[in-house]
Amino acid sequence: DIGLGIPAEPLFRSSYIARNSAMSAQAGIKTVKARVTSAKNGSINVNINATLYSNVEIPSSMSKVQERIKKDIERYTGIIVEEVKVRVNRVEPAAARVEGR
């Protein structure tokens, strides 16, 4: 226990799951950082900081990411996720795809 009410290992595991879930949600995320903190009654809160590509519809894509993170953490750890907050730090141009010659 690292003073948050939940042992350290599940918090670290939840952070790893959150990052992987965000990246695999196919929501135009370039980079992501996750921070997991203890909440009330043994649940957790997840804070995501993301850099997105410019071709992303931010509200619907980030809603999809929030749902995916919550579902995956709860499924793989058994810990209830009280809240997932996503903060978009930056939007970068989507790289143009070059077709084979």
TIVO-2410 file (N, C-alpha, C; in nm, 3 decimals):
# residues 101
REC num residu      c1      c2      c3 atome chaine
REC   1      D   0.086  -0.118   0.000     N      A
REC   1      D   0.000   0.000   0.000    CA      A
REC   1      D   0.090   0.124   0.000     C      A
REC   2      I   0.065   0.216  -0.092     N      A
REC   2      I   0.148   0.337  -0.099    CA      A
REC   2      I   0.074   0.457  -0.042     C      A
REC   3      G  -0.013   0.430   0.054     N      A
REC   3      G  -0.083   0.538   0.121    CA      A
REC   3      G  -0.208   0.585   0.050     C      A
REC   4      L  -0.252   0.514  -0.051     N      A
REC   4      L  -0.369   0.555  -0.127    CA      A
REC   4      L  -0.489   0.464  -0.103     C      A
REC   5      G  -0.473   0.362  -0.018     N      A
REC   5      G  -0.584   0.272   0.008    CA      A
REC   5      G  -0.586   0.151  -0.083     C      A
REC   6      I  -0.511   0.154  -0.190     N      A
REC   6      I  -0.500   0.042  -0.283    CA      A
REC   6      I  -0.353   0.008  -0.294     C      A
REC   7      P  -0.317  -0.121  -0.292     N      A
REC   7      P  -0.176  -0.158  -0.307    CA      A
REC   7      P  -0.116  -0.101  -0.435     C      A
REC   8      A   0.014  -0.076  -0.433     N      A
REC   8      A   0.082  -0.012  -0.547    CA      A
REC   8      A   0.070  -0.093  -0.675     C      A
REC   9      E   0.087  -0.223  -0.669     N      A
REC   9      E   0.087  -0.305  -0.790    CA      A
REC   9      E  -0.039  -0.289  -0.874     C      A
REC  10      P  -0.160  -0.298  -0.817     N      A
REC  10      P  -0.280  -0.277  -0.900    CA      A
REC  10      P  -0.288  -0.137  -0.961     C      A
REC  11      L  -0.238  -0.035  -0.891     N      A
REC  11      L  -0.238   0.100  -0.947    CA      A
REC  11      L  -0.145   0.108  -1.068     C      A
REC  12      F  -0.025   0.050  -1.057     N      A
REC  12      F   0.068   0.051  -1.169    CA      A
REC  12      F   0.012  -0.029  -1.286     C      A
REC  13      R  -0.047  -0.144  -1.255     N      A
REC  13      R  -0.106  -0.228  -1.360    CA      A
REC  13      R  -0.220  -0.153  -1.430     C      A
REC  14      S  -0.301  -0.082  -1.352     N      A
REC  14      S  -0.412  -0.005  -1.409    CA      A
REC  14      S  -0.362   0.106  -1.500     C      A
REC  15      S  -0.251   0.169  -1.462     N      A
REC  15      S  -0.193   0.273  -1.546    CA      A
REC  15      S  -0.146   0.216  -1.679     C      A
REC  16      Y  -0.083   0.101  -1.674     N      A
REC  16      Y  -0.038   0.032  -1.796    CA      A
REC  16      Y  -0.157  -0.005  -1.884     C      A
REC  17      I  -0.261  -0.059  -1.825     N      A
REC  17      I  -0.381  -0.097  -1.900    CA      A
REC  17      I  -0.445   0.027  -1.962     C      A
REC  18      A  -0.450   0.137  -1.888     N      A
REC  18      A  -0.509   0.261  -1.939    CA      A
REC  18      A  -0.435   0.310  -2.063     C      A
REC  19      R  -0.302   0.310  -2.057     N      A
REC  19      R  -0.223   0.354  -2.174    CA      A
REC  19      R  -0.248   0.263  -2.294     C      A
REC  20      N  -0.243   0.133  -2.273     N      A
REC  20      N  -0.263   0.040  -2.383    CA      A
REC  20      N  -0.405   0.049  -2.440     C      A
REC  21      S  -0.503   0.064  -2.354     N      A
REC  21      S  -0.641   0.076  -2.400    CA      A
REC  21      S  -0.662   0.202  -2.482     C      A
REC  22      A  -0.604   0.313  -2.438     N      A
REC  22      A  -0.617   0.438  -2.512    CA      A
REC  22      A  -0.554   0.427  -2.649     C      A
REC  23      M  -0.433   0.369  -2.656     N      A
REC  23      M  -0.364   0.358  -2.784    CA      A
REC  23      M  -0.434   0.261  -2.878     C      A
REC  24      S  -0.497   0.157  -2.825     N      A
REC  24      S  -0.560   0.057  -2.911    CA      A
REC  24      S  -0.706   0.089  -2.944     C      A
REC  25      A  -0.758   0.199  -2.893     N      A
REC  25      A  -0.897   0.236  -2.919    CA      A
REC  25      A  -0.918   0.292  -3.059     C      A
REC  26      Q  -0.812   0.306  -3.136     N      A
REC  26      Q  -0.819   0.358  -3.273    CA      A
REC  26      Q  -0.891   0.492  -3.277     C      A
REC  27      A  -0.847   0.581  -3.188     N      A
REC  27      A  -0.911   0.712  -3.175    CA      A
REC  27      A  -0.819   0.825  -3.217     C      A
REC  28      G  -0.715   0.796  -3.296     N      A
REC  28      G  -0.626   0.900  -3.343    CA      A
REC  28      G  -0.531   0.954  -3.240     C      A
REC  29      I  -0.495   0.874  -3.143     N      A
REC  29      I  -0.403   0.919  -3.038    CA      A
REC  29      I  -0.259   0.893  -3.082     C      A
REC  30      K  -0.177   0.996  -3.075     N      A
REC  30      K  -0.036   0.982  -3.108    CA      A
REC  30      K   0.043   0.938  -2.986     C      A
REC  31      T   0.026   1.009  -2.874     N      A
REC  31      T   0.093   0.972  -2.750    CA      A
REC  31      T  -0.006   0.985  -2.634     C      A
REC  32      V   0.021   0.911  -2.528     N      A
REC  32      V  -0.068   0.915  -2.412    CA      A
REC  32      V   0.012   0.890  -2.285     C      A
REC  33      K  -0.027   0.963  -2.179     N      A
REC  33      K   0.026   0.939  -2.045    CA      A
REC  33      K  -0.093   0.917  -1.955     C      A
REC  34      A  -0.080   0.821  -1.864     N      A
REC  34      A  -0.190   0.790  -1.773    CA      A
REC  34      A  -0.146   0.806  -1.628     C      A
REC  35      R  -0.234   0.857  -1.547     N      A
REC  35      R  -0.210   0.867  -1.403    CA      A
REC  35      R  -0.332   0.809  -1.333     C      A
REC  36      V  -0.309   0.713  -1.246     N      A
REC  36      V  -0.417   0.647  -1.173    CA      A
REC  36      V  -0.405   0.682  -1.026     C      A
REC  37      T  -0.516   0.726  -0.967     N      A
REC  37      T  -0.517   0.760  -0.826    CA      A
REC  37      T  -0.632   0.688  -0.756     C      A
REC  38      S  -0.616   0.670  -0.628     N      A
REC  38      S  -0.718   0.606  -0.547    CA      A
REC  38      S  -0.837   0.700  -0.529     C      A
REC  39      A  -0.956   0.642  -0.531     N      A
REC  39      A  -1.079   0.719  -0.507    CA      A
REC  39      A  -1.148   0.659  -0.384     C      A
REC  40      K  -1.271   0.695  -0.361     N      A
REC  40      K  -1.340   0.644  -0.243    CA      A
REC  40      K  -1.382   0.497  -0.260     C      A
REC  41      N  -1.396   0.429  -0.149     N      A
REC  41      N  -1.445   0.292  -0.144    CA      A
REC  41      N  -1.365   0.193  -0.229     C      A
REC  42      G  -1.233   0.214  -0.239     N      A
REC  42      G  -1.149   0.119  -0.309    CA      A
REC  42      G  -1.153   0.130  -0.461     C      A
REC  43      S  -1.218   0.233  -0.513     N      A
REC  43      S  -1.220   0.253  -0.657    CA      A
REC  43      S  -1.103   0.342  -0.698     C      A
REC  44      I  -1.089   0.366  -0.828     N      A
REC  44      I  -0.980   0.450  -0.878    CA      A
REC  44      I  -1.031   0.555  -0.975     C      A
REC  45      N  -0.951   0.658  -0.993     N      A
REC  45      N  -0.972   0.760  -1.096    CA      A
REC  45      N  -0.855   0.751  -1.193     C      A
REC  46      V  -0.884   0.772  -1.321     N      A
REC  46      V  -0.781   0.767  -1.424    CA      A
REC  46      V  -0.778   0.902  -1.495     C      A
REC  47      N  -0.659   0.961  -1.503     N      A
REC  47      N  -0.639   1.087  -1.575    CA      A
REC  47      N  -0.547   1.059  -1.693     C      A
REC  48      I  -0.594   1.094  -1.812     N      A
REC  48      I  -0.521   1.071  -1.935    CA      A
REC  48      I  -0.482   1.205  -1.996     C      A
REC  49      N  -0.356   1.218  -2.036     N      A
REC  49      N  -0.308   1.333  -2.113    CA      A
REC  49      N  -0.268   1.279  -2.249     C      A
REC  50      A  -0.329   1.334  -2.354     N      A
REC  50      A  -0.308   1.278  -2.487    CA      A
REC  50      A  -0.270   1.385  -2.589     C      A
REC  51      T  -0.190   1.341  -2.686     N      A
REC  51      T  -0.163   1.419  -2.806    CA      A
REC  51      T  -0.236   1.347  -2.919     C      A
REC  52      L  -0.317   1.423  -2.992     N      A
REC  52      L  -0.398   1.364  -3.099    CA      A
REC  52      L  -0.351   1.408  -3.235     C      A
REC  53      Y  -0.391   1.331  -3.335     N      A
REC  53      Y  -0.374   1.373  -3.475    CA      A
REC  53      Y  -0.490   1.462  -3.513     C      A
REC  54      S  -0.468   1.551  -3.608     N      A
REC  54      S  -0.567   1.652  -3.644    CA      A
REC  54      S  -0.692   1.599  -3.713     C      A
REC  55      N  -0.690   1.476  -3.760     N      A
REC  55      N  -0.805   1.422  -3.831    CA      A
REC  55      N  -0.903   1.350  -3.738     C      A
REC  56      V  -0.906   1.389  -3.611     N      A
REC  56      V  -0.986   1.322  -3.509    CA      A
REC  56      V  -1.104   1.410  -3.469     C      A
REC  57      E  -1.222   1.350  -3.461     N      A
REC  57      E  -1.337   1.419  -3.404    CA      A
REC  57      E  -1.324   1.401  -3.252     C      A
REC  58      I  -1.276   1.503  -3.185     N      A
REC  58      I  -1.231   1.490  -3.046    CA      A
REC  58      I  -1.341   1.443  -2.950     C      A
REC  59      P  -1.459   1.504  -2.945     N      A
REC  59      P  -1.556   1.459  -2.843    CA      A
REC  59      P  -1.594   1.311  -2.854     C      A
REC  60      S  -1.629   1.266  -2.972     N      A
REC  60      S  -1.672   1.126  -2.984    CA      A
REC  60      S  -1.555   1.029  -2.966     C      A
REC  61      S  -1.438   1.065  -3.016     N      A
REC  61      S  -1.321   0.978  -3.001    CA      A
REC  61      S  -1.278   0.965  -2.856     C      A
REC  62      M  -1.278   1.075  -2.783     N      A
REC  62      M  -1.235   1.070  -2.644    CA      A
REC  62      M  -1.339   0.999  -2.556     C      A
REC  63      S  -1.466   1.009  -2.592     N      A
REC  63      S  -1.569   0.934  -2.522    CA      A
REC  63      S  -1.546   0.784  -2.539     C      A
REC  64      K  -1.510   0.745  -2.660     N      A
REC  64      K  -1.478   0.605  -2.690    CA      A
REC  64      K  -1.357   0.558  -2.608     C      A
REC  65      V  -1.257   0.644  -2.596     N      A
REC  65      V  -1.137   0.612  -2.518    CA      A
REC  65      V  -1.174   0.595  -2.371     C      A
REC  66      Q  -1.255   0.686  -2.317     N      A
REC  66      Q  -1.296   0.676  -2.177    CA      A
REC  66      Q  -1.367   0.544  -2.148     C      A
REC  67      E  -1.459   0.508  -2.233     N      A
REC  67      E  -1.533   0.383  -2.215    CA      A
REC  67      E  -1.441   0.262  -2.223     C      A
REC  68      R  -1.350   0.262  -2.318     N      A
REC  68      R  -1.258   0.150  -2.335    CA      A
REC  68      R  -1.167   0.133  -2.214     C      A
REC  69      I  -1.112   0.243  -2.163     N      A
REC  69      I  -1.024   0.238  -2.047    CA      A
REC  69      I  -1.098   0.183  -1.925     C      A
REC  70      K  -1.216   0.235  -1.898     N      A
REC  70      K  -1.296   0.192  -1.783    CA      A
REC  70      K  -1.325   0.042  -1.793     C      A
REC  71      K  -1.372  -0.001  -1.908     N      A
REC  71      K  -1.408  -0.141  -1.928    CA      A
REC  71      K  -1.286  -0.233  -1.912     C      A
REC  72      D  -1.175  -0.196  -1.972     N      A
REC  72      D  -1.056  -0.282  -1.967    CA      A
REC  72      D  -0.997  -0.292  -1.826     C      A
REC  73      I  -0.986  -0.179  -1.757     N      A
REC  73      I  -0.931  -0.184  -1.621    CA      A
REC  73      I  -1.021  -0.268  -1.530     C      A
REC  74      E  -1.151  -0.247  -1.538     N      A
REC  74      E  -1.242  -0.323  -1.453    CA      A
REC  74      E  -1.237  -0.472  -1.486     C      A
REC  75      R  -1.226  -0.505  -1.615     N      A
REC  75      R  -1.221  -0.645  -1.656    CA      A
REC  75      R  -1.093  -0.714  -1.610     C      A
REC  76      Y  -0.979  -0.648  -1.628     N      A
REC  76      Y  -0.850  -0.712  -1.601    CA      A
REC  76      Y  -0.802  -0.703  -1.458     C      A
REC  77      T  -0.852  -0.606  -1.381     N      A
REC  77      T  -0.805  -0.592  -1.242    CA      A
REC  77      T  -0.913  -0.617  -1.138     C      A
REC  78      G  -1.040  -0.603  -1.177     N      A
REC  78      G  -1.149  -0.615  -1.081    CA      A
REC  78      G  -1.169  -0.490  -0.997     C      A
REC  79      I  -1.092  -0.385  -1.025     N      A
REC  79      I  -1.104  -0.259  -0.952    CA      A
REC  79      I  -1.206  -0.170  -1.024     C      A
REC  80      I  -1.298  -0.113  -0.948     N      A
REC  80      I  -1.400  -0.024  -1.004    CA      A
REC  80      I  -1.335   0.110  -1.042     C      A
REC  81      V  -1.363   0.157  -1.163     N      A
REC  81      V  -1.313   0.287  -1.209    CA      A
REC  81      V  -1.426   0.388  -1.189     C      A
REC  82      E  -1.401   0.481  -1.099     N      A
REC  82      E  -1.501   0.583  -1.070    CA      A
REC  82      E  -1.511   0.685  -1.183     C      A
REC  83      E  -1.395   0.727  -1.236     N      A
REC  83      E  -1.396   0.832  -1.338    CA      A
REC  83      E  -1.272   0.822  -1.426     C      A
REC  84      V  -1.292   0.849  -1.555     N      A
REC  84      V  -1.180   0.860  -1.649    CA      A
REC  84      V  -1.189   0.999  -1.711     C      A
REC  85      K  -1.084   1.079  -1.689     N      A
REC  85      K  -1.077   1.214  -1.748    CA      A
REC  85      K  -0.971   1.212  -1.857     C      A
REC  86      V  -1.006   1.269  -1.971     N      A
REC  86      V  -0.911   1.278  -2.082    CA      A
REC  86      V  -0.884   1.424  -2.110     C      A
REC  87      R  -0.757   1.460  -2.110     N      A
REC  87      R  -0.716   1.597  -2.143    CA      A
REC  87      R  -0.633   1.590  -2.271     C      A
REC  88      V  -0.673   1.667  -2.369     N      A
REC  88      V  -0.598   1.674  -2.494    CA      A
REC  88      V  -0.499   1.789  -2.481     C      A
REC  89      N  -0.370   1.754  -2.477     N      A
REC  89      N  -0.265   1.855  -2.461    CA      A
REC  89      N  -0.231   1.925  -2.592     C      A
REC  90      R  -0.238   1.847  -2.700     N      A
REC  90      R  -0.193   1.902  -2.828    CA      A
REC  90      R  -0.258   1.823  -2.941     C      A
REC  91      V  -0.279   1.893  -3.053     N      A
REC  91      V  -0.327   1.829  -3.175    CA      A
REC  91      V  -0.221   1.854  -3.281     C      A
REC  92      E  -0.173   1.746  -3.342     N      A
REC  92      E  -0.068   1.757  -3.444    CA      A
REC  92      E  -0.124   1.718  -3.580     C      A
REC  93      P  -0.066   1.772  -3.686     N      A
REC  93      P  -0.112   1.736  -3.820    CA      A
REC  93      P  -0.100   1.586  -3.845     C      A
REC  94      A  -0.202   1.532  -3.908     N      A
REC  94      A  -0.195   1.391  -3.946    CA      A
REC  94      A  -0.097   1.379  -4.061     C      A
REC  95      A  -0.006   1.286  -4.051     N      A
REC  95      A   0.093   1.268  -4.157    CA      A
REC  95      A   0.026   1.216  -4.284     C      A
REC  96      A   0.064   1.274  -4.395     N      A
REC  96      A   0.009   1.229  -4.523    CA      A
REC  96      A   0.067   1.093  -4.556     C      A
REC  97      R  -0.019   1.007  -4.607     N      A
REC  97      R   0.027   0.873  -4.645    CA      A
REC  97      R   0.081   0.877  -4.787     C      A
REC  98      V   0.195   0.817  -4.806     N      A
REC  98      V   0.256   0.813  -4.938    CA      A
REC  98      V   0.233   0.674  -4.994     C      A
REC  99      E   0.164   0.669  -5.107     N      A
REC  99      E   0.135   0.540  -5.171    CA      A
REC  99      E   0.261   0.486  -5.238     C      A
REC 100      G   0.268   0.354  -5.245     N      A
REC 100      G   0.383   0.289  -5.311    CA      A
REC 100      G   0.395   0.333  -5.456     C      A
REC 101      R   0.517   0.335  -5.507     N      A
REC 101      R   0.539   0.386  -5.644    CA      A
REC 101      R   0.538   0.277  -5.745     C      A
***
